[in-house]
Amino acid sequence: MPEGFLGLGIGAMWMSFELSTPRLVELVHQYYPANLLSTEKGYDESAQYQRLIWARQDAVKNSGPWKHLLSQLREALPDCKVEDWSVLFSNDNCWRVRVYLPELQLEGGGREFRAIVVLVSILAPVYVLYSSFRRHMGGKGEEPTLFYEDVPETKPFADRLGALVRAELGVRPLPPETLFTPVPDIQCRHRLLGEARLIDCLFTDDRW
C-alpha cells in the first residue's frame, strides 16, 4: 500500500520523491478510483478511497509539525492575522493556513482584504501558495480574485511565508502548469469526471 505524506517535518525522507507531472497524476490515482462517481456503488469500498480516508486520519494524528509551523508564522508575521483553516476531517487533502495582511481602506469607504494562502498536501511533499484579494463595498463582499503567481502587493510576505514552510516542513512548491494539469478520469469532491485537476486532488477544490 503506498503511503501518503503523513509525517510532516520529515521532508528529508522524501528528497528522492519525483515531482514530475506524470508521477503526480499516477499518485492521485492511488487515492481516487478512476471513472467512478462518489455516488456509485463500490466507490466507498474501493481500495483507493479507503487509502485516502486512512491518510487523512493519520495526518490528523501527526499534526505536531503543522501546529509548530503556525506558531512560527505568528511570531514571524506579528502584523498579520494567521488562521488555520485545515479541515482534514472533511474532504480536503491538505493543511491550510490563511495569512491576512493589514486591511486596506479603499476610496468610497470600501475595504480590501488581502490574504496569502498556503496549502500543504498530505499525499505528497508539496505545497501551493497563492494570494487572495476580496473587496467589500457598501457592506457587500465581492468574489475573491486569486493569484497563483507573484503579485507586488503580497510578494514580500509571500516570500517569507514560503521560506518558513519549506524550512519547517521540508516540502516543495509546484508550478501553476503542474497544478492545473487535468485529471479527467477522477471525481474530486465537487469536480466531476472531466473537471478535476491536480490541484483539486492533491490539495482541495475549495479555494477562495
C-alpha positions in Angstrom: 0.0 0.0 0.0 1.5 3.4 -1.0 1.9 5.8 1.9 0.8 9.4 1.9 2.9 12.3 3.0 1.8 11.9 6.6 4.6 12.8 8.9 5.1 16.5 8.3 8.6 17.6 9.1 10.3 14.5 7.6 10.9 16.0 4.2 14.4 14.6 4.1 12.8 11.1 3.7 11.1 12.4 0.5 14.1 14.1 -1.2 14.1 11.4 -3.9 10.3 11.7 -4.5 9.7 12.5 -8.1 7.6 15.6 -8.7 7.1 15.2 -12.4 3.5 15.8 -13.6 3.1 12.2 -14.8 4.3 10.9 -11.4 1.9 13.1 -9.5 -1.0 12.1 -11.8 -0.1 8.4 -11.1 0.0 9.2 -7.4 -3.5 10.7 -7.1 -4.9 7.6 -8.9 -3.8 5.7 -5.8 -6.3 7.6 -3.8 -9.2 8.1 -6.2 -10.9 5.3 -8.2 -10.8 6.0 -11.9 -14.1 6.6 -13.9 -16.3 6.2 -10.8 -18.5 8.7 -9.2 -18.6 9.0 -5.5 -22.3 8.2 -5.5 -21.9 5.0 -7.4 -21.8 1.5 -5.9 -18.3 0.4 -4.9 -16.7 3.9 -4.5 -16.7 3.9 -0.7 -15.4 0.3 -0.6 -12.7 0.8 -3.2 -9.0 0.4 -2.1 -8.3 3.9 -3.3 -11.0 5.6 -1.2 -10.1 3.6 1.9 -6.5 4.6 1.4 -7.5 8.2 1.2 -9.5 8.1 4.4 -6.6 6.4 6.2 -4.2 9.1 5.0 -6.5 11.9 6.3 -6.9 10.2 9.7 -3.2 9.5 10.1 -2.3 13.1 9.2 -4.6 14.4 11.9 -2.8 12.2 14.4 0.5 13.6 13.3 -0.3 17.3 13.4 2.5 18.5 15.7 4.8 19.9 13.0 1.9 21.8 11.5 1.0 23.3 14.8 4.6 24.3 15.3 4.6 26.0 11.9 1.6 28.0 12.8 3.3 29.3 16.0 6.4 30.2 13.9 4.2 32.1 11.4 2.5 34.1 14.2 5.9 35.0 15.6 7.5 35.9 12.3 4.5 37.9 11.0 3.2 39.9 14.0 1.3 42.4 11.9 -0.7 39.7 10.1 -3.6 37.5 11.2 -2.7 33.8 10.9 -5.8 31.5 10.7 -5.7 27.7 10.5 -8.4 26.5 8.1 -7.4 22.9 7.9 -10.4 20.5 7.6 -8.9 17.1 7.2 -12.0 15.6 8.8 -13.9 16.7 5.7 -12.9 16.3 2.1 -9.6 18.2 2.0 -6.2 16.5 1.4 -4.2 19.4 2.8 -3.3 21.5 5.7 -4.4 25.1 5.1 -3.4 28.4 6.6 -4.6 31.9 5.6 -2.4 34.8 6.5 -4.3 38.1 6.4 -2.3 41.3 5.7 -3.3 44.5 7.3 -6.7 45.7 5.9 -6.6 48.2 3.1 -9.1 51.1 3.1 -10.5 52.0 -0.4 -11.9 55.2 -1.7 -15.6 55.5 -1.1 -15.5 53.7 2.2 -14.8 50.2 0.9 -12.2 47.8 2.2 -10.0 45.2 0.6 -8.9 42.0 2.4 -5.7 40.5 1.2 -4.6 37.1 2.3 -1.8 34.7 1.4 -3.0 31.1 1.4 -0.7 28.1 1.8 -2.0 24.5 1.2 0.3 21.6 2.2 -0.6 18.3 0.7 -0.9 15.2 2.9 -0.4 12.9 -0.1 3.0 14.2 -1.3 5.7 16.6 0.0 4.4 19.6 -2.0 2.6 22.9 -1.3 0.9 25.7 -3.2 0.9 29.3 -2.2 -1.5 31.9 -3.7 -2.8 35.4 -2.9 -6.5 36.1 -2.4 -7.9 39.6 -2.8 -11.5 40.3 -1.8 -13.2 43.7 -1.8 -16.1 44.8 0.4 -18.1 47.7 -1.0 -21.3 49.1 0.5 -21.4 46.3 3.1 -21.3 43.6 0.3 -18.4 41.3 -0.4 -17.3 40.6 -3.9 -16.0 37.3 -5.2 -12.3 36.9 -4.4 -9.6 37.2 -7.0 -6.9 34.5 -6.8 -3.3 34.9 -7.9 -1.1 31.8 -8.2 1.9 33.8 -9.3 3.8 36.6 -7.6 2.0 39.9 -7.2 3.7 43.0 -5.8 1.2 43.7 -3.1 1.9 40.4 -1.3 5.3 39.2 -2.5 7.4 40.3 0.5 5.1 38.5 2.8 4.7 35.5 0.5 8.5 35.1 0.2 8.9 35.0 4.0 5.9 32.6 4.3 7.2 30.3 1.6 10.6 30.1 3.1 9.2 29.2 6.5 7.0 26.5 5.1 9.9 24.9 3.2 12.3 25.1 6.2 9.8 23.7 8.7 8.1 21.0 6.7 10.6 20.1 4.0 8.1 20.5 1.2 8.4 21.9 -2.3 6.2 24.2 -4.3 4.5 23.2 -7.5 4.3 25.5 -10.6 0.9 26.5 -12.0 1.4 24.4 -15.1 1.6 21.3 -13.0 -1.1 22.4 -10.5 -3.7 22.8 -13.3 -3.0 19.6 -15.2 -6.3 17.9 -15.9 -7.1 14.5 -14.3 -10.2 13.8 -16.3 -11.0 10.3 -15.1 -11.3 11.2 -11.4 -14.1 12.8 -9.4 -12.7 15.0 -6.7 -15.4 16.4 -4.3 -17.4 18.9 -6.5 -15.2 18.3 -9.6 -17.0 15.8 -11.6 -15.4 13.5 -14.2 -13.7 15.6 -16.8 -13.3 18.6 -14.4 -10.7 17.7 -11.8 -7.1 19.0 -11.9 -4.1 18.0 -9.9 -4.5 21.0 -7.5 -8.0 19.7 -6.6 -6.8 16.1 -6.0 -3.6 16.9 -4.1 -5.0 19.7 -2.0 -8.6 20.8 -2.3 -11.1 22.2 -4.8 -12.3 24.6 -2.2 -10.1 27.6 -2.8 -11.0 31.2 -2.0 
